[in-house]
Amino acid sequence: MCLRLQNMISPRLAASASLLAYLAGVAAHGETLPLDPKGSSLTFIGESFLHNFHGEAKEFSGNAEFERDAVPPIQRATLHFKTAALTTFHQQRDQNMRGWLNIKVHPEATFQLEGVKVLTGDYKTASPAQPAKFAVSGTISLNGVKQPLSGTAQGWRENDRVIVAGEITVDTLKHGLPQIREAVLTVGRNVKTAFRFSFVLPPDYAVSKP
């Protein structure tokens, strides 16, 4: 009888222990917030001797890590950009850019957000009209070369999304990409990017719609 009871209880204890371990793991590593591609964008400006040109990332994905006890709750994120899907809205220029980016060897550029610090504003009540300002830092991998990247960004909650937006400059020479010089055309080494990333919030952290 005792042996049978023990055999019945042990699986239950094992299941409970497994559940507790899982929940502890979730608490330790935070919650994953998926990126909302439809509410996100990344545009860039290339500077050249003759004229500047504009571009856009068409395919990207990612997620952010949500730590409820952190200040602010998002400290880490991972973003992936398909280099073959970058466009400057000019077919020949896009072909040249993809060859320059060596997309067959490095089909993806990645940004790892590694730290966020509040500079101004209240991140808890930040809105589109009154965003909070943050210092952000991380690592960008382009052309297979990793480099630190830092700057500032604005953030706010918008219904069931948290929005992070700002501008940052990427030095392409630091990623082993040659500067383009062709006849009378010289393209600058620095690419200015403007970003807006939208992440889906946990239901209990979303702002109620008016």
VMD Tcl script that draws the C-alpha trace (Angstrom):
set ca {
  {0.00 0.00 0.00}
  {2.73 2.47 0.99}
  {4.75 1.56 -2.07}
  {1.74 2.06 -4.31}
  {0.99 5.46 -2.72}
  {4.60 6.50 -3.11}
  {4.51 5.53 -6.80}
  {1.37 7.65 -7.25}
  {2.79 10.71 -5.48}
  {6.27 10.67 -7.03}
  {5.12 11.50 -10.58}
  {3.01 14.35 -9.22}
  {5.95 15.71 -7.25}
  {8.18 15.38 -10.30}
  {5.64 17.23 -12.46}
  {5.27 19.97 -9.86}
  {9.03 20.32 -9.59}
  {9.31 20.56 -13.38}
  {6.61 23.23 -13.49}
  {8.29 25.26 -10.76}
  {11.63 24.98 -12.52}
  {10.04 26.16 -15.77}
  {8.35 29.12 -14.09}
  {11.58 30.03 -12.33}
  {13.33 29.94 -15.69}
  {10.71 32.24 -17.22}
  {11.08 34.65 -14.32}
  {14.86 34.62 -14.60}
  {15.01 35.14 -18.35}
  {12.02 37.45 -18.74}
  {9.27 37.42 -21.33}
  {9.84 37.52 -25.06}
  {8.09 40.34 -26.92}
  {7.72 39.63 -30.65}
  {8.47 42.38 -33.15}
  {5.50 43.72 -35.08}
  {6.90 44.16 -38.63}
  {3.84 46.07 -39.85}
  {4.36 48.73 -37.19}
  {8.13 48.85 -37.69}
  {10.44 50.45 -40.24}
  {14.10 51.05 -41.01}
  {15.19 53.64 -43.58}
  {18.64 54.87 -44.49}
  {20.40 57.65 -46.39}
  {23.55 57.15 -48.42}
  {25.60 60.26 -49.05}
  {27.41 60.58 -52.37}
  {29.37 63.28 -54.18}
  {26.63 63.87 -56.75}
  {23.49 63.34 -54.68}
  {22.17 61.49 -51.68}
  {19.96 58.43 -52.07}
  {17.35 56.92 -49.77}
  {16.80 53.28 -48.93}
  {14.65 50.97 -46.86}
  {14.77 47.55 -45.22}
  {11.93 45.42 -46.57}
  {12.36 42.23 -44.54}
  {13.32 42.05 -40.88}
  {12.37 40.17 -37.74}
  {13.25 40.08 -34.07}
  {12.14 40.20 -30.47}
  {12.83 42.00 -27.21}
  {13.34 40.64 -23.72}
  {10.91 42.06 -21.17}
  {12.17 42.17 -17.58}
  {9.49 43.59 -15.30}
  {11.94 44.57 -12.54}
  {14.44 46.27 -14.86}
  {14.58 50.05 -15.45}
  {13.38 50.29 -18.16}
  {11.87 46.81 -18.60}
  {13.44 46.31 -22.04}
  {17.22 46.00 -21.82}
  {17.92 43.47 -24.56}
  {16.64 42.79 -28.05}
  {17.71 41.01 -31.22}
  {16.93 42.27 -34.72}
  {17.65 40.53 -38.04}
  {17.69 42.26 -41.43}
  {17.86 40.46 -44.79}
  {20.52 42.27 -46.80}
  {19.05 41.02 -50.08}
  {15.82 42.82 -49.21}
  {17.46 46.24 -48.73}
  {16.42 48.61 -51.49}
  {17.27 52.10 -52.74}
  {14.35 52.00 -55.21}
  {16.70 51.84 -58.18}
  {17.28 48.44 -59.80}
  {20.88 48.88 -60.95}
  {21.93 50.61 -57.75}
  {20.33 47.81 -55.72}
  {22.25 45.19 -57.67}
  {25.49 47.04 -57.03}
  {24.63 47.42 -53.34}
  {23.90 43.70 -52.94}
  {27.20 42.82 -54.58}
  {28.95 45.30 -52.29}
  {27.24 43.75 -49.26}
  {28.24 40.25 -50.42}
  {24.75 38.96 -49.68}
  {25.49 35.36 -50.74}
  {28.06 35.03 -47.96}
  {26.40 37.36 -45.46}
  {22.64 37.28 -46.15}
  {21.77 38.94 -42.88}
  {22.73 41.92 -40.75}
  {22.02 41.67 -37.02}
  {21.72 44.14 -34.17}
  {21.94 43.00 -30.56}
  {20.63 45.52 -28.04}
  {22.65 45.03 -24.85}
  {21.82 47.97 -22.60}
  {19.30 50.79 -22.13}
  {19.48 53.75 -19.74}
  {16.77 56.34 -19.12}
  {17.98 59.87 -19.91}
  {14.82 61.96 -19.61}
  {11.10 61.45 -19.17}
  {9.01 58.86 -17.37}
  {9.13 55.58 -19.28}
  {6.11 54.30 -17.32}
  {3.79 57.02 -18.65}
  {5.58 57.92 -21.89}
  {3.29 58.55 -24.86}
  {3.69 59.57 -28.51}
  {3.25 63.19 -27.43}
  {5.68 62.86 -24.50}
  {8.17 60.07 -25.20}
  {10.97 59.12 -22.84}
  {14.56 59.43 -24.06}
  {17.08 56.60 -23.65}
  {20.76 55.90 -24.21}
  {21.06 52.58 -26.04}
  {24.07 50.40 -26.73}
  {24.69 47.12 -28.46}
  {26.50 45.29 -31.23}
  {25.86 45.34 -34.96}
  {27.01 42.56 -37.25}
  {27.37 43.60 -40.89}
  {29.38 41.83 -43.58}
  {30.29 39.28 -40.92}
  {32.06 41.93 -38.82}
  {30.81 42.86 -35.36}
  {31.17 46.42 -34.06}
  {29.77 48.25 -31.02}
  {27.00 50.70 -31.78}
  {25.44 53.24 -29.45}
  {23.16 56.25 -29.60}
  {19.88 57.62 -28.28}
  {16.29 56.59 -28.86}
  {12.80 57.60 -27.86}
  {10.28 55.18 -26.44}
  {6.64 55.07 -25.46}
  {3.67 52.76 -25.09}
  {0.94 52.88 -27.70}
  {-2.07 50.67 -26.94}
  {-0.70 47.10 -26.85}
  {2.70 48.01 -28.32}
  {5.90 49.55 -27.05}
  {7.57 51.76 -29.67}
  {11.29 52.51 -29.90}
  {12.39 55.10 -32.47}
  {15.48 57.10 -33.29}
  {18.41 57.67 -35.61}
  {21.87 56.13 -35.68}
  {24.90 56.17 -38.01}
  {26.73 53.07 -39.23}
  {30.36 53.38 -40.37}
  {30.60 50.84 -43.20}
  {34.41 50.92 -43.36}
  {34.55 49.49 -39.84}
  {32.67 46.47 -41.18}
  {35.23 45.77 -43.89}
  {33.10 47.22 -46.70}
  {35.14 49.21 -49.23}
  {34.23 52.79 -49.98}
  {32.60 53.05 -53.39}
  {34.56 55.24 -55.81}
  {33.54 55.14 -59.46}
  {34.58 57.88 -61.91}
  {32.73 60.96 -60.60}
  {30.75 58.99 -57.98}
  {32.02 58.66 -54.43}
  {29.72 57.25 -51.76}
  {30.30 58.27 -48.15}
  {31.35 55.67 -45.60}
  {28.68 56.65 -43.05}
  {25.10 55.51 -43.53}
  {22.48 57.38 -41.53}
  {19.57 55.20 -40.45}
  {16.19 56.07 -38.96}
  {14.31 53.32 -37.16}
  {10.98 52.62 -35.54}
  {10.47 49.24 -33.92}
  {7.18 48.07 -32.47}
  {7.03 45.20 -29.97}
  {3.90 43.44 -28.70}
  {3.42 44.03 -24.96}
  {2.09 41.53 -22.39}
  {-1.68 42.12 -22.00}
  {-1.36 43.38 -18.42}
  {1.23 45.99 -19.43}
  {-0.64 47.44 -22.39}
  {-2.24 50.88 -22.35}
  {-6.02 50.86 -22.58}
  {-7.37 52.24 -25.84}
  {-9.27 55.51 -25.47}
}
mol new
graphics top color blue
foreach p $ca { graphics top sphere $p radius 0.5 }
foreach p [lrange $ca 0 end-1] q [lrange $ca 1 end] { graphics top cylinder $p $q radius 0.2 }
display resetview
